[in-house]
Amino acid sequence: MHEKIREGFDVFLHDGEKSFGAVRRVRKDAIVVYVENSGDFEIPLNAVKDAEAEKVILDSARLDAKLLDAISRAHTGEDPRIP
């Protein structure tokens, strides 16, 4: 699957939701993702559900608690009136 993923792809938990970050690096067995407001996280490729159309969809059941917490706070500093 990693051959389909490129730096700069947006990262999501569910297709159709707002992106919480972007791929920084692609490694043989993991991707490094910048999560807004939290920094970089290394995510194993077995946590990737799908990758296409410049999007990476992750399987939340395979993510650790620290990353899930960071994802939940990714957009906290944004003005909710701006779409």
mmCIF file of the N, C-alpha and C atoms, coordinates in Angstrom:
data_MODEL
# 
_entry.id   MODEL 
# 
loop_
_atom_site.group_PDB 
_atom_site.id 
_atom_site.type_symbol 
_atom_site.label_atom_id 
_atom_site.label_alt_id 
_atom_site.label_comp_id 
_atom_site.label_asym_id 
_atom_site.label_entity_id 
_atom_site.label_seq_id 
_atom_site.pdbx_PDB_ins_code 
_atom_site.Cartn_x 
_atom_site.Cartn_y 
_atom_site.Cartn_z 
_atom_site.occupancy 
_atom_site.B_iso_or_equiv 
_atom_site.pdbx_formal_charge 
_atom_site.auth_seq_id 
_atom_site.auth_comp_id 
_atom_site.auth_asym_id 
_atom_site.auth_atom_id 
_atom_site.pdbx_PDB_model_num 
ATOM 1   N N  . MET A 1 1  ? 0.822   -1.203 0.000  1.00 0.00 ? 1  MET A N  1 
ATOM 2   C CA . MET A 1 1  ? 0.000   0.000  0.000  1.00 0.00 ? 1  MET A CA 1 
ATOM 3   C C  . MET A 1 1  ? 0.856   1.252  0.000  1.00 0.00 ? 1  MET A C  1 
ATOM 4   N N  . HIS A 1 2  ? 2.037   1.205  0.627  1.00 0.00 ? 2  HIS A N  1 
ATOM 5   C CA . HIS A 1 2  ? 2.831   2.429  0.767  1.00 0.00 ? 2  HIS A CA 1 
ATOM 6   C C  . HIS A 1 2  ? 3.232   3.023  -0.576 1.00 0.00 ? 2  HIS A C  1 
ATOM 7   N N  . GLU A 1 3  ? 3.269   2.238  -1.634 1.00 0.00 ? 3  GLU A N  1 
ATOM 8   C CA . GLU A 1 3  ? 3.639   2.776  -2.940 1.00 0.00 ? 3  GLU A CA 1 
ATOM 9   C C  . GLU A 1 3  ? 2.589   3.732  -3.493 1.00 0.00 ? 3  GLU A C  1 
ATOM 10  N N  . LYS A 1 4  ? 1.364   3.683  -2.973 1.00 0.00 ? 4  LYS A N  1 
ATOM 11  C CA . LYS A 1 4  ? 0.303   4.591  -3.398 1.00 0.00 ? 4  LYS A CA 1 
ATOM 12  C C  . LYS A 1 4  ? 0.326   5.908  -2.627 1.00 0.00 ? 4  LYS A C  1 
ATOM 13  N N  . ILE A 1 5  ? 1.006   5.949  -1.485 1.00 0.00 ? 5  ILE A N  1 
ATOM 14  C CA . ILE A 1 5  ? 0.997   7.124  -0.607 1.00 0.00 ? 5  ILE A CA 1 
ATOM 15  C C  . ILE A 1 5  ? 2.169   8.038  -0.943 1.00 0.00 ? 5  ILE A C  1 
ATOM 16  N N  . ARG A 1 6  ? 1.908   9.327  -0.990 1.00 0.00 ? 6  ARG A N  1 
ATOM 17  C CA . ARG A 1 6  ? 2.933   10.321 -1.297 1.00 0.00 ? 6  ARG A CA 1 
ATOM 18  C C  . ARG A 1 6  ? 2.935   11.424 -0.238 1.00 0.00 ? 6  ARG A C  1 
ATOM 19  N N  . GLU A 1 7  ? 4.076   12.068 -0.099 1.00 0.00 ? 7  GLU A N  1 
ATOM 20  C CA . GLU A 1 7  ? 4.179   13.228 0.786  1.00 0.00 ? 7  GLU A CA 1 
ATOM 21  C C  . GLU A 1 7  ? 3.171   14.279 0.343  1.00 0.00 ? 7  GLU A C  1 
ATOM 22  N N  . GLY A 1 8  ? 2.534   14.915 1.320  1.00 0.00 ? 8  GLY A N  1 
ATOM 23  C CA . GLY A 1 8  ? 1.554   15.955 1.023  1.00 0.00 ? 8  GLY A CA 1 
ATOM 24  C C  . GLY A 1 8  ? 0.116   15.471 0.984  1.00 0.00 ? 8  GLY A C  1 
ATOM 25  N N  . PHE A 1 9  ? -0.099  14.141 0.924  1.00 0.00 ? 9  PHE A N  1 
ATOM 26  C CA . PHE A 1 9  ? -1.473  13.632 0.932  1.00 0.00 ? 9  PHE A CA 1 
ATOM 27  C C  . PHE A 1 9  ? -2.156  14.046 2.231  1.00 0.00 ? 9  PHE A C  1 
ATOM 28  N N  . ASP A 1 10 ? -3.431  14.411 2.148  1.00 0.00 ? 10 ASP A N  1 
ATOM 29  C CA . ASP A 1 10 ? -4.224  14.714 3.337  1.00 0.00 ? 10 ASP A CA 1 
ATOM 30  C C  . ASP A 1 10 ? -4.566  13.414 4.054  1.00 0.00 ? 10 ASP A C  1 
ATOM 31  N N  . VAL A 1 11 ? -4.725  13.493 5.379  1.00 0.00 ? 11 VAL A N  1 
ATOM 32  C CA . VAL A 1 11 ? -4.995  12.304 6.184  1.00 0.00 ? 11 VAL A CA 1 
ATOM 33  C C  . VAL A 1 11 ? -6.320  12.477 6.936  1.00 0.00 ? 11 VAL A C  1 
ATOM 34  N N  . PHE A 1 12 ? -7.125  11.407 6.933  1.00 0.00 ? 12 PHE A N  1 
ATOM 35  C CA . PHE A 1 12 ? -8.472  11.413 7.496  1.00 0.00 ? 12 PHE A CA 1 
ATOM 36  C C  . PHE A 1 12 ? -8.706  10.150 8.329  1.00 0.00 ? 12 PHE A C  1 
ATOM 37  N N  . LEU A 1 13 ? -9.692  10.213 9.224  1.00 0.00 ? 13 LEU A N  1 
ATOM 38  C CA . LEU A 1 13 ? -10.182 8.998  9.870  1.00 0.00 ? 13 LEU A CA 1 
ATOM 39  C C  . LEU A 1 13 ? -11.323 8.395  9.062  1.00 0.00 ? 13 LEU A C  1 
ATOM 40  N N  . HIS A 1 14 ? -12.126 9.251  8.425  1.00 0.00 ? 14 HIS A N  1 
ATOM 41  C CA . HIS A 1 14 ? -13.253 8.797  7.610  1.00 0.00 ? 14 HIS A CA 1 
ATOM 42  C C  . HIS A 1 14 ? -13.325 9.664  6.362  1.00 0.00 ? 14 HIS A C  1 
ATOM 43  N N  . ASP A 1 15 ? -13.577 9.041  5.228  1.00 0.00 ? 15 ASP A N  1 
ATOM 44  C CA . ASP A 1 15 ? -13.722 9.790  3.993  1.00 0.00 ? 15 ASP A CA 1 
ATOM 45  C C  . ASP A 1 15 ? -14.916 10.731 4.126  1.00 0.00 ? 15 ASP A C  1 
ATOM 46  N N  . GLY A 1 16 ? -14.765 11.932 3.656  1.00 0.00 ? 16 GLY A N  1 
ATOM 47  C CA . GLY A 1 16 ? -15.833 12.922 3.727  1.00 0.00 ? 16 GLY A CA 1 
ATOM 48  C C  . GLY A 1 16 ? -15.722 13.847 4.917  1.00 0.00 ? 16 GLY A C  1 
ATOM 49  N N  . GLU A 1 17 ? -14.875 13.497 5.887  1.00 0.00 ? 17 GLU A N  1 
ATOM 50  C CA . GLU A 1 17 ? -14.647 14.379 7.028  1.00 0.00 ? 17 GLU A CA 1 
ATOM 51  C C  . GLU A 1 17 ? -13.533 15.356 6.703  1.00 0.00 ? 17 GLU A C  1 
ATOM 52  N N  . LYS A 1 18 ? -13.298 16.275 7.606  1.00 0.00 ? 18 LYS A N  1 
ATOM 53  C CA . LYS A 1 18 ? -12.227 17.249 7.458  1.00 0.00 ? 18 LYS A CA 1 
ATOM 54  C C  . LYS A 1 18 ? -10.879 16.578 7.747  1.00 0.00 ? 18 LYS A C  1 
ATOM 55  N N  . SER A 1 19 ? -9.886  16.883 6.939  1.00 0.00 ? 19 SER A N  1 
ATOM 56  C CA . SER A 1 19 ? -8.538  16.356 7.149  1.00 0.00 ? 19 SER A CA 1 
ATOM 57  C C  . SER A 1 19 ? -7.974  16.872 8.460  1.00 0.00 ? 19 SER A C  1 
ATOM 58  N N  . PHE A 1 20 ? -7.228  16.008 9.165  1.00 0.00 ? 20 PHE A N  1 
ATOM 59  C CA . PHE A 1 20 ? -6.606  16.454 10.420 1.00 0.00 ? 20 PHE A CA 1 
ATOM 60  C C  . PHE A 1 20 ? -5.104  16.634 10.277 1.00 0.00 ? 20 PHE A C  1 
ATOM 61  N N  . GLY A 1 21 ? -4.563  16.294 9.109  1.00 0.00 ? 21 GLY A N  1 
ATOM 62  C CA . GLY A 1 21 ? -3.124  16.422 8.928  1.00 0.00 ? 21 GLY A CA 1 
ATOM 63  C C  . GLY A 1 21 ? -2.693  16.039 7.531  1.00 0.00 ? 21 GLY A C  1 
ATOM 64  N N  . ALA A 1 22 ? -1.362  15.893 7.376  1.00 0.00 ? 22 ALA A N  1 
ATOM 65  C CA . ALA A 1 22 ? -0.801  15.563 6.071  1.00 0.00 ? 22 ALA A CA 1 
ATOM 66  C C  . ALA A 1 22 ? 0.407   14.650 6.228  1.00 0.00 ? 22 ALA A C  1 
ATOM 67  N N  . VAL A 1 23 ? 0.633   13.844 5.197  1.00 0.00 ? 23 VAL A N  1 
ATOM 68  C CA . VAL A 1 23 ? 1.783   12.945 5.186  1.00 0.00 ? 23 VAL A CA 1 
ATOM 69  C C  . VAL A 1 23 ? 3.058   13.765 5.003  1.00 0.00 ? 23 VAL A C  1 
ATOM 70  N N  . ARG A 1 24 ? 4.034   13.555 5.875  1.00 0.00 ? 24 ARG A N  1 
ATOM 71  C CA . ARG A 1 24 ? 5.336   14.227 5.781  1.00 0.00 ? 24 ARG A CA 1 
ATOM 72  C C  . ARG A 1 24 ? 6.373   13.329 5.106  1.00 0.00 ? 24 ARG A C  1 
ATOM 73  N N  . ARG A 1 25 ? 6.355   12.031 5.495  1.00 0.00 ? 25 ARG A N  1 
ATOM 74  C CA . ARG A 1 25 ? 7.328   11.073 4.960  1.00 0.00 ? 25 ARG A CA 1 
ATOM 75  C C  . ARG A 1 25 ? 6.664   9.719  4.784  1.00 0.00 ? 25 ARG A C  1 
ATOM 76  N N  . VAL A 1 26 ? 7.143   8.987  3.789  1.00 0.00 ? 26 VAL A N  1 
ATOM 77  C CA . VAL A 1 26 ? 6.687   7.614  3.569  1.00 0.00 ? 26 VAL A CA 1 
ATOM 78  C C  . VAL A 1 26 ? 7.891   6.708  3.764  1.00 0.00 ? 26 VAL A C  1 
ATOM 79  N N  . ARG A 1 27 ? 7.758   5.777  4.684  1.00 0.00 ? 27 ARG A N  1 
ATOM 80  C CA . ARG A 1 27 ? 8.816   4.814  4.966  1.00 0.00 ? 27 ARG A CA 1 
ATOM 81  C C  . ARG A 1 27 ? 8.359   3.431  4.530  1.00 0.00 ? 27 ARG A C  1 
ATOM 82  N N  . LYS A 1 28 ? 9.254   2.465  4.625  1.00 0.00 ? 28 LYS A N  1 
ATOM 83  C CA . LYS A 1 28 ? 8.941   1.104  4.196  1.00 0.00 ? 28 LYS A CA 1 
ATOM 84  C C  . LYS A 1 28 ? 7.769   0.495  4.979  1.00 0.00 ? 28 LYS A C  1 
ATOM 85  N N  . ASP A 1 29 ? 7.702   0.767  6.278  1.00 0.00 ? 29 ASP A N  1 
ATOM 86  C CA . ASP A 1 29 ? 6.677   0.146  7.107  1.00 0.00 ? 29 ASP A CA 1 
ATOM 87  C C  . ASP A 1 29 ? 5.813   1.141  7.881  1.00 0.00 ? 29 ASP A C  1 
ATOM 88  N N  . ALA A 1 30 ? 5.956   2.427  7.581  1.00 0.00 ? 30 ALA A N  1 
ATOM 89  C CA . ALA A 1 30 ? 5.189   3.451  8.311  1.00 0.00 ? 30 ALA A CA 1 
ATOM 90  C C  . ALA A 1 30 ? 5.128   4.741  7.497  1.00 0.00 ? 30 ALA A C  1 
ATOM 91  N N  . ILE A 1 31 ? 4.210   5.611  7.912  1.00 0.00 ? 31 ILE A N  1 
ATOM 92  C CA . ILE A 1 31 ? 4.170   6.972  7.369  1.00 0.00 ? 31 ILE A CA 1 
ATOM 93  C C  . ILE A 1 31 ? 4.313   7.930  8.540  1.00 0.00 ? 31 ILE A C  1 
ATOM 94  N N  . VAL A 1 32 ? 4.902   9.073  8.291  1.00 0.00 ? 32 VAL A N  1 
ATOM 95  C CA . VAL A 1 32 ? 4.993   10.128 9.287  1.00 0.00 ? 32 VAL A CA 1 
ATOM 96  C C  . VAL A 1 32 ? 3.964   11.174 8.893  1.00 0.00 ? 32 VAL A C  1 
ATOM 97  N N  . VAL A 1 33 ? 3.067   11.462 9.831  1.00 0.00 ? 33 VAL A N  1 
ATOM 98  C CA . VAL A 1 33 ? 1.961   12.376 9.571  1.00 0.00 ? 33 VAL A CA 1 
ATOM 99  C C  . VAL A 1 33 ? 2.064   13.565 10.520 1.00 0.00 ? 33 VAL A C  1 
ATOM 100 N N  . TYR A 1 34 ? 1.957   14.765 9.952  1.00 0.00 ? 34 TYR A N  1 
ATOM 101 C CA . TYR A 1 34 ? 1.864   15.971 10.772 1.00 0.00 ? 34 TYR A CA 1 
ATOM 102 C C  . TYR A 1 34 ? 0.391   16.144 11.131 1.00 0.00 ? 34 TYR A C  1 
ATOM 103 N N  . VAL A 1 35 ? 0.088   16.164 12.435 1.00 0.00 ? 35 VAL A N  1 
ATOM 104 C CA . VAL A 1 35 ? -1.265  16.402 12.928 1.00 0.00 ? 35 VAL A CA 1 
ATOM 105 C C  . VAL A 1 35 ? -1.339  17.854 13.384 1.00 0.00 ? 35 VAL A C  1 
ATOM 106 N N  . GLU A 1 36 ? -2.301  18.595 12.842 1.00 0.00 ? 36 GLU A N  1 
ATOM 107 C CA . GLU A 1 36 ? -2.449  20.008 13.183 1.00 0.00 ? 36 GLU A CA 1 
ATOM 108 C C  . GLU A 1 36 ? -2.512  20.199 14.693 1.00 0.00 ? 36 GLU A C  1 
ATOM 109 N N  . ASN A 1 37 ? -1.798  21.177 15.194 1.00 0.00 ? 37 ASN A N  1 
ATOM 110 C CA . ASN A 1 37 ? -1.736  21.546 16.607 1.00 0.00 ? 37 ASN A CA 1 
ATOM 111 C C  . ASN A 1 37 ? -0.999  20.541 17.495 1.00 0.00 ? 37 ASN A C  1 
ATOM 112 N N  . SER A 1 38 ? -0.402  19.469 16.914 1.00 0.00 ? 38 SER A N  1 
ATOM 113 C CA . SER A 1 38 ? 0.249   18.456 17.749 1.00 0.00 ? 38 SER A CA 1 
ATOM 114 C C  . SER A 1 38 ? 1.611   17.990 17.257 1.00 0.00 ? 38 SER A C  1 
ATOM 115 N N  . GLY A 1 39 ? 1.911   18.159 15.989 1.00 0.00 ? 39 GLY A N  1 
ATOM 116 C CA . GLY A 1 39 ? 3.208   17.735 15.483 1.00 0.00 ? 39 GLY A CA 1 
ATOM 117 C C  . GLY A 1 39 ? 3.172   16.414 14.720 1.00 0.00 ? 39 GLY A C  1 
ATOM 118 N N  . ASP A 1 40 ? 4.357   15.809 14.592 1.00 0.00 ? 40 ASP A N  1 
ATOM 119 C CA . ASP A 1 40 ? 4.527   14.596 13.795 1.00 0.00 ? 40 ASP A CA 1 
ATOM 120 C C  . ASP A 1 40 ? 4.268   13.327 14.591 1.00 0.00 ? 40 ASP A C  1 
ATOM 121 N N  . PHE A 1 41 ? 3.647   12.352 13.920 1.00 0.00 ? 41 PHE A N  1 
ATOM 122 C CA . PHE A 1 41 ? 3.395   11.033 14.494 1.00 0.00 ? 41 PHE A CA 1 
ATOM 123 C C  . PHE A 1 41 ? 3.764   9.981  13.455 1.00 0.00 ? 41 PHE A C  1 
ATOM 124 N N  . GLU A 1 42 ? 4.416   8.919  13.910 1.00 0.00 ? 42 GLU A N  1 
ATOM 125 C CA . GLU A 1 42 ? 4.712   7.791  13.032 1.00 0.00 ? 42 GLU A CA 1 
ATOM 126 C C  . GLU A 1 42 ? 3.563   6.794  13.144 1.00 0.00 ? 42 GLU A C  1 
ATOM 127 N N  . ILE A 1 43 ? 3.018   6.430  11.999 1.00 0.00 ? 43 ILE A N  1 
ATOM 128 C CA . ILE A 1 43 ? 1.853   5.547  11.956 1.00 0.00 ? 43 ILE A CA 1 
ATOM 129 C C  . ILE A 1 43 ? 2.207   4.319  11.130 1.00 0.00 ? 43 ILE A C  1 
ATOM 130 N N  . PRO A 1 44 ? 2.052   3.123  11.693 1.00 0.00 ? 44 PRO A N  1 
ATOM 131 C CA . PRO A 1 44 ? 2.368   1.912  10.931 1.00 0.00 ? 44 PRO A CA 1 
ATOM 132 C C  . PRO A 1 44 ? 1.437   1.754  9.738  1.00 0.00 ? 44 PRO A C  1 
ATOM 133 N N  . LEU A 1 45 ? 1.965   1.182  8.662  1.00 0.00 ? 45 LEU A N  1 
ATOM 134 C CA . LEU A 1 45 ? 1.152   1.019  7.455  1.00 0.00 ? 45 LEU A CA 1 
ATOM 135 C C  . LEU A 1 45 ? -0.057  0.123  7.681  1.00 0.00 ? 45 LEU A C  1 
ATOM 136 N N  . ASN A 1 46 ? -0.015  -0.759 8.681  1.00 0.00 ? 46 ASN A N  1 
ATOM 137 C CA . ASN A 1 46 ? -1.184  -1.613 8.914  1.00 0.00 ? 46 ASN A CA 1 
ATOM 138 C C  . ASN A 1 46 ? -2.365  -0.817 9.485  1.00 0.00 ? 46 ASN A C  1 
ATOM 139 N N  . ALA A 1 47 ? -2.169  0.446  9.815  1.00 0.00 ? 47 ALA A N  1 
ATOM 140 C CA . ALA A 1 47 ? -3.255  1.315  10.277 1.00 0.00 ? 47 ALA A CA 1 
ATOM 141 C C  . ALA A 1 47 ? -3.893  2.093  9.126  1.00 0.00 ? 47 ALA A C  1 
ATOM 142 N N  . VAL A 1 48 ? -3.367  1.924  7.914  1.00 0.00 ? 48 VAL A N  1 
ATOM 143 C CA . VAL A 1 48 ? -3.913  2.607  6.735  1.00 0.00 ? 48 VAL A CA 1 
ATOM 144 C C  . VAL A 1 48 ? -5.004  1.731  6.118  1.00 0.00 ? 48 VAL A C  1 
ATOM 145 N N  . LYS A 1 49 ? -6.235  2.260  6.052  1.00 0.00 ? 49 LYS A N  1 
ATOM 146 C CA . LYS A 1 49 ? -7.344  1.518  5.438  1.00 0.00 ? 49 LYS A CA 1 
ATOM 147 C C  . LYS A 1 49 ? -7.353  1.688  3.928  1.00 0.00 ? 49 LYS A C  1 
ATOM 148 N N  . ASP A 1 50 ? -7.045  2.903  3.468  1.00 0.00 ? 50 ASP A N  1 
ATOM 149 C CA . ASP A 1 50 ? -7.116  3.180  2.035  1.00 0.00 ? 50 ASP A CA 1 
ATOM 150 C C  . ASP A 1 50 ? -6.241  4.382  1.709  1.00 0.00 ? 50 ASP A C  1 
ATOM 151 N N  . ALA A 1 51 ? -5.789  4.423  0.468  1.00 0.00 ? 51 ALA A N  1 
ATOM 152 C CA . ALA A 1 51 ? -4.998  5.556  -0.021 1.00 0.00 ? 51 ALA A CA 1 
ATOM 153 C C  . ALA A 1 51 ? -5.278  5.719  -1.501 1.00 0.00 ? 51 ALA A C  1 
ATOM 154 N N  . GLU A 1 52 ? -5.932  6.836  -1.834 1.00 0.00 ? 52 GLU A N  1 
ATOM 155 C CA . GLU A 1 52 ? -6.205  7.158  -3.233 1.00 0.00 ? 52 GLU A CA 1 
ATOM 156 C C  . GLU A 1 52 ? -6.664  8.602  -3.327 1.00 0.00 ? 52 GLU A C  1 
ATOM 157 N N  . ALA A 1 53 ? -6.602  9.150  -4.519 1.00 0.00 ? 53 ALA A N  1 
ATOM 158 C CA . ALA A 1 53 ? -7.051  10.519 -4.778 1.00 0.00 ? 53 ALA A CA 1 
ATOM 159 C C  . ALA A 1 53 ? -6.402  11.518 -3.818 1.00 0.00 ? 53 ALA A C  1 
ATOM 160 N N  . GLU A 1 54 ? -5.118  11.309 -3.529 1.00 0.00 ? 54 GLU A N  1 
ATOM 161 C CA . GLU A 1 54 ? -4.333  12.185 -2.651 1.00 0.00 ? 54 GLU A CA 1 
ATOM 162 C C  . GLU A 1 54 ? -4.882  12.248 -1.231 1.00 0.00 ? 54 GLU A C  1 
ATOM 163 N N  . LYS A 1 55 ? -5.533  11.140 -0.803 1.00 0.00 ? 55 LYS A N  1 
ATOM 164 C CA . LYS A 1 55 ? -6.071  11.030 0.550  1.00 0.00 ? 55 LYS A CA 1 
ATOM 165 C C  . LYS A 1 55 ? -5.616  9.719  1.172  1.00 0.00 ? 55 LYS A C  1 
ATOM 166 N N  . VAL A 1 56 ? -5.355  9.761  2.475  1.00 0.00 ? 56 VAL A N  1 
ATOM 167 C CA . VAL A 1 56 ? -5.052  8.561  3.242  1.00 0.00 ? 56 VAL A CA 1 
ATOM 168 C C  . VAL A 1 56 ? -6.124  8.442  4.318  1.00 0.00 ? 56 VAL A C  1 
ATOM 169 N N  . ILE A 1 57 ? -6.770  7.279  4.386  1.00 0.00 ? 57 ILE A N  1 
ATOM 170 C CA . ILE A 1 57 ? -7.793  7.010  5.383  1.00 0.00 ? 57 ILE A CA 1 
ATOM 171 C C  . ILE A 1 57 ? -7.202  6.018  6.389  1.00 0.00 ? 57 ILE A C  1 
ATOM 172 N N  . LEU A 1 58 ? -7.269  6.376  7.682  1.00 0.00 ? 58 LEU A N  1 
ATOM 173 C CA . LEU A 1 58 ? -6.711  5.522  8.724  1.00 0.00 ? 58 LEU A CA 1 
ATOM 174 C C  . LEU A 1 58 ? -7.802  4.718  9.431  1.00 0.00 ? 58 LEU A C  1 
ATOM 175 N N  . ASP A 1 59 ? -7.396  3.601  10.017 1.00 0.00 ? 59 ASP A N  1 
ATOM 176 C CA . ASP A 1 59 ? -8.268  2.754  10.824 1.00 0.00 ? 59 ASP A CA 1 
ATOM 177 C C  . ASP A 1 59 ? -8.079  3.163  12.285 1.00 0.00 ? 59 ASP A C  1 
ATOM 178 N N  . SER A 1 60 ? -9.057  3.843  12.862 1.00 0.00 ? 60 SER A N  1 
ATOM 179 C CA . SER A 1 60 ? -8.913  4.366  14.221 1.00 0.00 ? 60 SER A CA 1 
ATOM 180 C C  . SER A 1 60 ? -8.691  3.265  15.253 1.00 0.00 ? 60 SER A C  1 
ATOM 181 N N  . ALA A 1 61 ? -9.140  2.049  14.988 1.00 0.00 ? 61 ALA A N  1 
ATOM 182 C CA . ALA A 1 61 ? -8.953  0.936  15.922 1.00 0.00 ? 61 ALA A CA 1 
ATOM 183 C C  . ALA A 1 61 ? -7.481  0.532  16.030 1.00 0.00 ? 61 ALA A C  1 
ATOM 184 N N  . ARG A 1 62 ? -6.666  0.927  15.076 1.00 0.00 ? 62 ARG A N  1 
ATOM 185 C CA . ARG A 1 62 ? -5.243  0.564  15.075 1.00 0.00 ? 62 ARG A CA 1 
ATOM 186 C C  . ARG A 1 62 ? -4.329  1.717  15.507 1.00 0.00 ? 62 ARG A C  1 
ATOM 187 N N  . LEU A 1 63 ? -4.922  2.810  15.987 1.00 0.00 ? 63 LEU A N  1 
ATOM 188 C CA . LEU A 1 63 ? -4.136  3.975  16.401 1.00 0.00 ? 63 LEU A CA 1 
ATOM 189 C C  . LEU A 1 63 ? -4.039  4.037  17.914 1.00 0.00 ? 63 LEU A C  1 
ATOM 190 N N  . ASP A 1 64 ? -2.910  4.538  18.414 1.00 0.00 ? 64 ASP A N  1 
ATOM 191 C CA . ASP A 1 64 ? -2.758  4.616  19.868 1.00 0.00 ? 64 ASP A CA 1 
ATOM 192 C C  . ASP A 1 64 ? -3.517  5.825  20.432 1.00 0.00 ? 64 ASP A C  1 
ATOM 193 N N  . ALA A 1 65 ? -3.714  5.797  21.740 1.00 0.00 ? 65 ALA A N  1 
ATOM 194 C CA . ALA A 1 65 ? -4.519  6.821  22.423 1.00 0.00 ? 65 ALA A CA 1 
ATOM 195 C C  . ALA A 1 65 ? -3.945  8.224  22.261 1.00 0.00 ? 65 ALA A C  1 
ATOM 196 N N  . LYS A 1 66 ? -2.631  8.350  22.288 1.00 0.00 ? 66 LYS A N  1 
ATOM 197 C CA . LYS A 1 66 ? -2.003  9.672  22.157 1.00 0.00 ? 66 LYS A CA 1 
ATOM 198 C C  . LYS A 1 66 ? -2.320  10.293 20.796 1.00 0.00 ? 66 LYS A C  1 
ATOM 199 N N  . LEU A 1 67 ? -2.262  9.486  19.733 1.00 0.00 ? 67 LEU A N  1 
ATOM 200 C CA . LEU A 1 67 ? -2.576  9.986  18.404 1.00 0.00 ? 67 LEU A CA 1 
ATOM 201 C C  . LEU A 1 67 ? -4.059  10.322 18.288 1.00 0.00 ? 67 LEU A C  1 
ATOM 202 N N  . LEU A 1 68 ? -4.922  9.472  18.815 1.00 0.00 ? 68 LEU A N  1 
ATOM 203 C CA . LEU A 1 68 ? -6.369  9.756  18.761 1.00 0.00 ? 68 LEU A CA 1 
ATOM 204 C C  . LEU A 1 68 ? -6.703  11.050 19.493 1.00 0.00 ? 68 LEU A C  1 
ATOM 205 N N  . ASP A 1 69 ? -6.031  11.298 20.615 1.00 0.00 ? 69 ASP A N  1 
ATOM 206 C CA . ASP A 1 69 ? -6.234  12.542 21.344 1.00 0.00 ? 69 ASP A CA 1 
ATOM 207 C C  . ASP A 1 69 ? -5.788  13.737 20.503 1.00 0.00 ? 69 ASP A C  1 
ATOM 208 N N  . ALA A 1 70 ? -4.648  13.619 19.857 1.00 0.00 ? 70 ALA A N  1 
ATOM 209 C CA . ALA A 1 70 ? -4.152  14.700 18.998 1.00 0.00 ? 70 ALA A CA 1 
ATOM 210 C C  . ALA A 1 70 ? -5.120  14.971 17.847 1.00 0.00 ? 70 ALA A C  1 
ATOM 211 N N  . ILE A 1 71 ? -5.655  13.917 17.265 1.00 0.00 ? 71 ILE A N  1 
ATOM 212 C CA . ILE A 1 71 ? -6.616  14.068 16.164 1.00 0.00 ? 71 ILE A CA 1 
ATOM 213 C C  . ILE A 1 71 ? -7.864  14.801 16.657 1.00 0.00 ? 71 ILE A C  1 
ATOM 214 N N  . SER A 1 72 ? -8.319  14.472 17.849 1.00 0.00 ? 72 SER A N  1 
ATOM 215 C CA . SER A 1 72 ? -9.535  15.111 18.380 1.00 0.00 ? 72 SER A CA 1 
ATOM 216 C C  . SER A 1 72 ? -9.337  16.605 18.625 1.00 0.00 ? 72 SER A C  1 
ATOM 217 N N  . ARG A 1 73 ? -8.087  17.034 18.799 1.00 0.00 ? 73 ARG A N  1 
ATOM 218 C CA . ARG A 1 73 ? -7.795  18.448 19.053 1.00 0.00 ? 73 ARG A CA 1 
ATOM 219 C C  . ARG A 1 73 ? -7.257  19.181 17.819 1.00 0.00 ? 73 ARG A C  1 
ATOM 220 N N  . ALA A 1 74 ? -7.220  18.528 16.686 1.00 0.00 ? 74 ALA A N  1 
ATOM 221 C CA . ALA A 1 74 ? -6.569  19.097 15.497 1.00 0.00 ? 74 ALA A CA 1 
ATOM 222 C C  . ALA A 1 74 ? -7.169  20.436 15.054 1.00 0.00 ? 74 ALA A C  1 
ATOM 223 N N  . HIS A 1 75 ? -8.442  20.631 15.260 1.00 0.00 ? 75 HIS A N  1 
ATOM 224 C CA . HIS A 1 75 ? -9.092  21.850 14.760 1.00 0.00 ? 75 HIS A CA 1 
ATOM 225 C C  . HIS A 1 75 ? -9.619  22.742 15.880 1.00 0.00 ? 75 HIS A C  1 
ATOM 226 N N  . THR A 1 76 ? -9.133  22.562 17.085 1.00 0.00 ? 76 THR A N  1 
ATOM 227 C CA . THR A 1 76 ? -9.662  23.327 18.214 1.00 0.00 ? 76 THR A CA 1 
ATOM 228 C C  . THR A 1 76 ? -9.387  24.817 18.129 1.00 0.00 ? 76 THR A C  1 
ATOM 229 N N  . GLY A 1 77 ? -8.322  25.231 17.484 1.00 0.00 ? 77 GLY A N  1 
ATOM 230 C CA . GLY A 1 77 ? -7.983  26.644 17.409 1.00 0.00 ? 77 GLY A CA 1 
ATOM 231 C C  . GLY A 1 77 ? -8.643  27.386 16.267 1.00 0.00 ? 77 GLY A C  1 
ATOM 232 N N  . GLU A 1 78 ? -9.453  26.705 15.478 1.00 0.00 ? 78 GLU A N  1 
ATOM 233 C CA . GLU A 1 78 ? -10.068 27.331 14.323 1.00 0.00 ? 78 GLU A CA 1 
ATOM 234 C C  . GLU A 1 78 ? -11.348 28.065 14.692 1.00 0.00 ? 78 GLU A C  1 
ATOM 235 N N  . ASP A 1 79 ? -11.634 29.098 13.937 1.00 0.00 ? 79 ASP A N  1 
ATOM 236 C CA . ASP A 1 79 ? -12.882 29.841 14.121 1.00 0.00 ? 79 ASP A CA 1 
ATOM 237 C C  . ASP A 1 79 ? -14.020 29.022 13.515 1.00 0.00 ? 79 ASP A C  1 
ATOM 238 N N  . PRO A 1 80 ? -15.011 28.591 14.305 1.00 0.00 ? 80 PRO A N  1 
ATOM 239 C CA . PRO A 1 80 ? -16.081 27.735 13.794 1.00 0.00 ? 80 PRO A CA 1 
ATOM 240 C C  . PRO A 1 80 ? -16.978 28.416 12.770 1.00 0.00 ? 80 PRO A C  1 
ATOM 241 N N  . ARG A 1 81 ? -16.897 29.737 12.661 1.00 0.00 ? 81 ARG A N  1 
ATOM 242 C CA . ARG A 1 81 ? -17.715 30.454 11.685 1.00 0.00 ? 81 ARG A CA 1 
ATOM 243 C C  . ARG A 1 81 ? -17.118 30.430 10.289 1.00 0.00 ? 81 ARG A C  1 
ATOM 244 N N  . ILE A 1 82 ? -15.860 29.974 10.187 1.00 0.00 ? 82 ILE A N  1 
ATOM 245 C CA . ILE A 1 82 ? -15.210 29.908 8.882  1.00 0.00 ? 82 ILE A CA 1 
ATOM 246 C C  . ILE A 1 82 ? -15.266 28.464 8.387  1.00 0.00 ? 82 ILE A C  1 
ATOM 247 N N  . PRO A 1 83 ? -15.888 28.242 7.240  1.00 0.00 ? 83 PRO A N  1 
ATOM 248 C CA . PRO A 1 83 ? -16.027 26.866 6.728  1.00 0.00 ? 83 PRO A CA 1 
ATOM 249 C C  . PRO A 1 83 ? -14.715 26.267 6.276  1.00 0.00 ? 83 PRO A C  1 
# 
